[in-house]
C-alpha cells in the first residue's frame, strides 16, 4: 500500500493499525520517539485518517482514537507550564504505547522466523496399506523351506591335533632323559597345535613333579630341567593324567 502526501511518502505492505502508521511516520522523519514533533506528525497522521475513513469506516475507529490522543497531546503542549516548571510530559503515554507496540512487533517477527509446522515443516502422512493378495499358509511354508534348502550349507572342519599331547610328552621325556634339560623358545616357528601340545606337556611334567620350569621374563625362553633324584623318565609316567587324543 502506497500513500503520497506533500513532502511525505508512506509505503506499507499491509494494514497493521494506527500505531504502525504513527511509528512509520516517526521513522521516516528520522526523529526520536521521545522527541516527537507533534505538529508535523499530527497533521500527516490526520491526512492518513481521512484516507482510511473513506476506505473503511470500521477500521477508521482505531485511527480516530489515536488521532484524538495526538490532538489532546498537541493541545497540552501548547499550554503554558506551571510556575514550578515541573509538569509531566503529555507525550509520555503516547510514547509508551508506541514503544510497547514496537516491542510486540519485534517479538512477533522473531516467532515468525521460527520453522512452523505445515508452513516450513511437513510431517509425512501415514502409509495406507491395501488389502493385498491372499496367500495360502501352506504355500508360504513351502516357499520358506525351499529357501532354507537353497542356502549354502556351512561346515566346520575339525582336524585331529598333531602331535597329540601323548606324543609330545614322550618327546619331552626323551630329551630330558638324554640331556637333562630342554630349552623351548616360544617364538619358535611351530604350528599352533604343536605349540599348544608343548605347553600342555611341560605343565604335565611339572604336575607329576619330575621336572622344574624356569622362565626369566614373560614370553621369554622356557627352561625345563629334570629334577634331581629322578632316574630315567618312563614314557608311560604321567600318561594317565595327560592322555589327550
N, C-alpha and C positions, 0 to 999 in steps of 0.2 A: 504494500500500500504506500503510495507516494503522495504527499501533500505539499503544495507550494504556496508560501506566503511572501510578502515583500521582504527581501533580505533574509529569508528563512526557508529551508527545505527540510522536511522531516520525512524519513523513509522508515516504515515499519513493516515487517514481514507479516505480522498478524496482530489483531486486536488483543491487548493484554489488560487494558484498563487504564483509568486516568493517571495512576501513579507511574505507569510505564511511559506514558506520553510526557508527563512532567519531568521524569528523570531524563528522558531523551532531550528535551529542551535544555535542561541544565548542562548535560554533557556536550551538546552541540555548541552551546555558548561558551564552553570551556571555563566554567566558573565553579567555585567550591559550593558544596551543598550547604555549608554553614554561612555562606555569603551570597545568598540568592538575590539577584536584582529583581525584586518583586514587580516593579513597574513593567519591565520588558517581558518577564516570564508570564505575568498575569495576562497581559494584553494578547500575547500569542496563544496562550492556553485557551482564552475565551474565543479566539478565532477558530480554534480546533473544535471547541464545544459547539459552536454554531454549525459547523460542517457535520459533526456527528449527529446533532439533533435532526438535521434534515434527512440523514440516512436512516436512523433508527432511534425512535423516541425512548424505547425501553432501555437501551444502552446508555442513552444520554443522562439518565438519572444519576449514575455513578459519577459522571463527569461534572454534572451540576453541583454535586456535593463538594467536590474538590475545588471547583471554581468559587463557590461560596466561601470556602475556607481561605482561598487566596485573597479574595476581596476583603474579607474580615482582617486578615493579617496586614494587608496593604493599608487599610484604614487605620489600624493600630499604629503602624509605623509612621503615619502622618501626624499623629497626636503628639503634643509636646511631652517631654519626660518630666516626671515629678521633680520637685525641688531637691530631694535627696539623691537623685540620679541613679537609684537602684530600682530597676524595673526589669521584670523577666522579658526576655526576647520573645516577641509574639510569634516568631518563626520557628520556635523550638518544637512545638507539636508537629508542625508540617515536616520539619527536617527528620524527626524521629520516625515518622510514618514512611518517609522515603527511604531512610536507612534500613528499616525493618523489611520493607518490600525488596530492596536490593539484596539483602542477605538471604531472604527466602528464594529469590530468583536464582542466586548462585547455588543454593542447595539443590533446587530442582534440576538445574543444569548438570550438577555433579551426578545426581542419581540417574539422570537420563543418559549419561555417558557410560553407565554400567551395562553389561550384557543383560538383555531382557529375554525372558522365555517367550517363545513364539514370535519374537522380532529378530533377535540375533542368534538365539539358541533354539534348536528344534529337536524335539525328542522323537526318536524312531518309533513308529507305530508298532502295534502288536502284529506278529505274524499270524495270519489266518490260514489254518490248515484245512484242506478239503477232506472230503470223506475218503478219497483214495480207493484203490482197488482192494478187493478182499482176497486173502490168500489162505489156503488150507494149512493147518498146523502141521500135518504130516508132510506136506510138500516143503515147508520151511525147515523141518528137521532133516529131511533127506538132503537138501541143499547144504545144510550146515555140516553134516557128516561127510559129504563128498568134498567139501572144502577142507576139512581137517585131514582127510586122507591125502589130499593133493599137496599138503605142506611137506617141505623137505624134512626127512627124518634125521635126527641128530644122534650121533653115537659118541659115547665116551670111551676112549681106548684106555684100558688098564693093562699095563705091561708088568711083567714079573721083574722084581728088583734084582739086579745083578751088579755086584755079587750080593748074596744073601748075608745076613748077619752071621750065620754059622760059618760060612766060607771066610768072611773077613776076620772072624775071631780066631779061626785056625791059622790064618796067615800071620796075624799079630803074635800068636803064641810061638810060631816057628821062628820069627825074627828075634823074640826075646830069649828063646832057648839057644839061639845061635850067638847073638852079640850081647844080650842082657839089656839092651837099650834100643829104643826106636824113637826117632825124631820125625814128627809129622808137621809139615808146613801147610797151614790151612789155605794158602794161596796156590797150592799145587794144582796143576791143571788136571782135574779129575771130573768125571761126570757127577752130576748131583746125586744120583742114587749111591755111588761109591763113597762120596763124602759122608752121606748120612750113615751108611753102614760102618764107616771107620769111627765116627763119633760114638755110635752105639756100642761098637766093640771095645773102645777104650773105656767107656763107662762100665761095661760089664766086667772088665779086668779089675777095675778098682772096687767094684761091688763084691767080687769074690776074694778081694784082698790079696791078690798075687802080684799087683803092680802099683806103683805110685806115679802120679801125674804131676808135672811141673809146667806152669806157663807164666812167664815173666811179665807179660803185658797182654792186654786184651787183643784178641785176634793175632797174637804172636805165635811162634812155633810152640808145639806141644811136645814135651819130652816124656816118654813112657819108660820107666825103669822097672826091671824085675826086682821084687822085694827080696831082701836078704833072708836067708833061711829057707828059701823055696828052691827045690830042685827043678828039674825039667818040668815044664808045664804040660800036663796031659791034654790032648786035643779034645777029650770029652769033658774036661773040667769047666764047669760053668755053662755047659751047653744046655742043660735043662732049663736054667733060668733065662737064657738069652736066645733060645731057639725061635727064630722067626723065619718063615719061608716066604 
